[in-house]
Amino acid sequence: MFDYLNVSAYIIVKWMFEYEVKPVGKEKDLCEVTCVDGEKVSKIQNKLIKEQPVEVAKIFKALSDDTRVKIAYALSIEAELCVCDVANIVGASIATASHHLRLLRNLGLAKYRKEGKLVFYSLDDDHVKKLIEVAFAHQKELAKVE
């Protein structure tokens, strides 16, 4: 069984690297020969196994919605906002804003506290704030290039 998996994986990898993608225009954005650095590939594959890329992908999936990005950006500017303020900032109903905030909270990107009848949200930690800030800084750089 193990040999079968190795052969299958080899065939898939071989197919991936031998699959011909024709460049558009004059630019050739792919290698013209197949060359695999086994040591680098193995090192990175082992690191990927430990780093849980699926969980990281969930973070980016949560931020793939422009309303949630707006909410995260607002929370990166103002440390804490009530749900009503968030709804007004992003131009959504309170129910919609609550839904998006709950999703961000469930993925560990935001947290909340209740004060009387109000619920205040904030980003979970500085890592999330930095992620949002870096993404917006990158977008500004891209806009300058265009």
C-alpha positions in Angstrom: 0.0 0.0 0.0 2.8 2.4 0.9 4.6 1.8 -2.4 1.3 2.4 -4.2 0.9 5.7 -2.5 4.4 6.7 -3.3 3.9 5.8 -7.0 0.6 7.6 -7.1 2.1 10.7 -5.5 5.1 10.5 -7.9 2.7 10.3 -10.8 0.7 13.3 -9.6 3.8 15.4 -8.9 5.3 14.3 -12.2 2.1 15.3 -14.0 2.0 18.7 -12.2 5.5 19.5 -13.2 5.3 18.2 -16.7 1.9 19.8 -17.5 2.5 22.4 -20.1 1.2 25.9 -19.6 1.5 28.0 -22.6 2.6 31.6 -21.7 0.5 34.5 -22.8 2.2 37.1 -24.9 6.0 37.3 -24.8 6.4 36.7 -21.1 7.5 33.2 -20.1 6.6 32.9 -16.4 7.4 29.3 -16.0 10.5 27.1 -16.0 11.5 25.8 -19.4 13.0 22.6 -17.8 11.8 20.4 -14.9 14.1 20.8 -11.9 13.1 19.9 -8.4 15.3 20.7 -5.4 14.4 17.7 -3.2 16.0 19.1 -0.1 14.1 22.4 -0.3 10.8 20.6 -1.2 11.2 18.2 1.7 12.1 20.9 4.2 9.1 23.0 3.3 6.7 20.1 3.1 7.7 19.1 6.7 7.2 22.7 7.9 3.8 22.9 6.2 2.7 19.8 8.1 3.6 21.4 11.4 2.2 24.9 10.6 -1.5 23.9 9.9 -2.0 25.8 6.6 -5.7 24.8 6.6 -6.3 26.8 9.8 -4.5 29.8 8.3 -6.6 29.4 5.1 -9.7 29.8 7.3 -8.4 33.2 8.5 -7.9 34.3 4.9 -11.3 32.9 4.0 -12.9 34.9 6.7 -11.2 38.0 5.3 -12.2 37.2 1.8 -15.5 39.1 2.3 -15.2 42.8 1.9 -17.7 43.6 4.7 -15.5 41.6 7.1 -12.4 43.3 5.9 -14.1 46.7 6.4 -15.0 45.6 10.0 -11.5 44.4 10.7 -10.1 47.6 9.3 -12.4 49.7 11.4 -11.4 47.7 14.5 -7.7 48.2 13.6 -8.3 52.0 13.7 -10.6 52.2 16.7 -9.7 49.7 19.5 -13.3 48.9 20.4 -16.6 49.5 18.7 -20.2 48.6 19.6 -22.2 46.5 17.1 -24.4 49.5 16.2 -21.3 51.6 15.3 -19.9 48.8 13.2 -23.2 48.4 11.4 -23.2 52.1 10.5 -19.5 52.2 9.5 -20.0 49.3 7.0 -23.5 50.3 5.9 -25.2 47.1 7.1 -28.0 46.2 9.4 -27.2 45.4 13.0 -28.1 41.8 12.3 -25.7 41.6 9.4 -22.9 43.3 11.3 -23.5 40.9 14.2 -23.3 37.9 11.9 -20.0 39.1 10.4 -18.6 39.9 13.9 -19.6 36.5 15.2 -17.8 34.8 12.3 -14.7 36.8 13.0 -15.0 36.0 16.7 -15.4 32.3 16.1 -12.2 32.2 14.0 -10.3 34.0 16.7 -9.9 37.3 14.9 -12.2 39.3 17.2 -13.4 39.3 20.7 -16.2 41.0 22.6 -17.3 42.2 25.9 -20.7 43.1 27.2 -21.4 46.3 29.0 -25.0 46.5 30.2 -27.1 46.3 27.0 -24.2 47.1 24.7 -21.7 44.6 23.1 -18.3 46.0 22.2 -16.0 44.2 19.7 -12.2 44.5 19.3 -9.6 42.6 17.4 -8.4 39.6 19.2 -4.8 40.7 19.5 -2.0 42.6 17.9 -1.3 39.9 15.3 -4.7 40.4 13.8 -4.2 44.2 13.8 -0.8 43.8 12.1 -2.3 41.5 9.5 -4.9 44.0 8.6 -2.4 46.9 8.5 0.0 45.0 6.4 -2.7 44.0 3.9 -3.8 47.6 3.5 -0.2 48.9 3.2 0.4 46.3 0.5 -2.7 47.4 -1.3 -1.5 51.0 -1.2 1.9 49.9 -2.7 0.1 48.0 -5.5 -2.0 51.0 -6.3 1.1 53.2 -6.7 2.5 50.7 -9.2 -0.6 50.7 -11.4 
